[in-house]
Amino acid sequence: DIVMTQSPDSLAVSLGEKATIHCESSQSVFKRSENKNYLAWYQKKPGQTPRLLIYWATTRESGVPDRFSGSGSGTDFSLTITNLRAEDVAVYYCQQHHSLPWAFGQGTRVEIK
Amino acid sequence: ELHLEQSGTEVKKPGESLKISCQGSGPRHNFNSYYIAWVRQVPEAGLEWMGIIYPGDSDTRYSPSFQGHVLISADRFAYTAYLQLNNLQASDTGIYYCARMGKSPTNVNYGLDVWGQGTTVIVS
């Protein structure tokens, strides 16, 4: 099974600054036949359902602000939030859907410093 | 656009079973042609992927962490997926979500793009 590991577990960032979350998979999640990384990022706020932010590692879901961006390939990925806003306080998860079981990372909590 | 509606809060005793439903609706929703995943969030913990089902043919896969403890099924005529939890324990207390695995026009999966509102399960 592919294990997803995020770092850090939490981070505090000042308003307007940048937050970067890392996600490492124990095996490559690159699907050669599709030339895509099967890696998604989600945002989870208390009392709300999870929200898909980024898919295929770098593609922003419709309606997601462009201050959210994804990068990486193979086994190492990052989610960057630039110009952090108060409404970005949440827990962020990466998830691979390359191989069953489709595991999530343990989550990274983003707070305002 | 697909909307997923889940059944309501459940309060159960240890050892009991329950079945949660997740019904798809909306114009041209095509519920049966997407994988539906079940995801759990227990208090103070992260998201856990439990398993998936393809309602069109009921192809089902489980996470090893939940295999034998849960049963995922679907009724394609009712556009509904189900999650049955057996022999409930206090550690099963949490919120259970169904979610659609979105796919591109070329049928490439991309992520869980539509989520049900969540079903709270309390085992006490």
Chai-1 contact restraints between the chains, C-beta under 6 A:
chainA,res_idxA,chainB,res_idxB,connection_type,confidence,min_distance_angstrom,max_distance_angstrom,comment,restraint_id
A,E34,B,V108,contact,1.0,0.0,6.0,A-B,restraint_1
A,A40,B,G111,contact,1.0,0.0,6.0,A-B,restraint_2
A,T49,B,W115,contact,1.0,0.0,6.0,A-B,restraint_3
A,P50,B,W115,contact,1.0,0.0,6.0,A-B,restraint_4
A,L52,B,G111,contact,1.0,0.0,6.0,A-B,restraint_5
A,L52,B,D113,contact,1.0,0.0,6.0,A-B,restraint_6
A,Y55,B,Y110,contact,1.0,0.0,6.0,A-B,restraint_7
A,Y55,B,G111,contact,1.0,0.0,6.0,A-B,restraint_8
A,W56,B,Y110,contact,1.0,0.0,6.0,A-B,restraint_9
A,Y93,B,L47,contact,1.0,0.0,6.0,A-B,restraint_10
A,H97,B,N109,contact,1.0,0.0,6.0,A-B,restraint_11
A,L100,B,R61,contact,1.0,0.0,6.0,A-B,restraint_12
A,P101,B,W49,contact,1.0,0.0,6.0,A-B,restraint_13
A,P101,B,S63,contact,1.0,0.0,6.0,A-B,restraint_14
A,W102,B,W49,contact,1.0,0.0,6.0,A-B,restraint_15
A,A103,B,W49,contact,1.0,0.0,6.0,A-B,restraint_16
A,F104,B,L47,contact,1.0,0.0,6.0,A-B,restraint_17
A,F104,B,W49,contact,1.0,0.0,6.0,A-B,restraint_18
A,Q106,B,G46,contact,1.0,0.0,6.0,A-B,restraint_19
A,G107,B,G46,contact,1.0,0.0,6.0,A-B,restraint_20
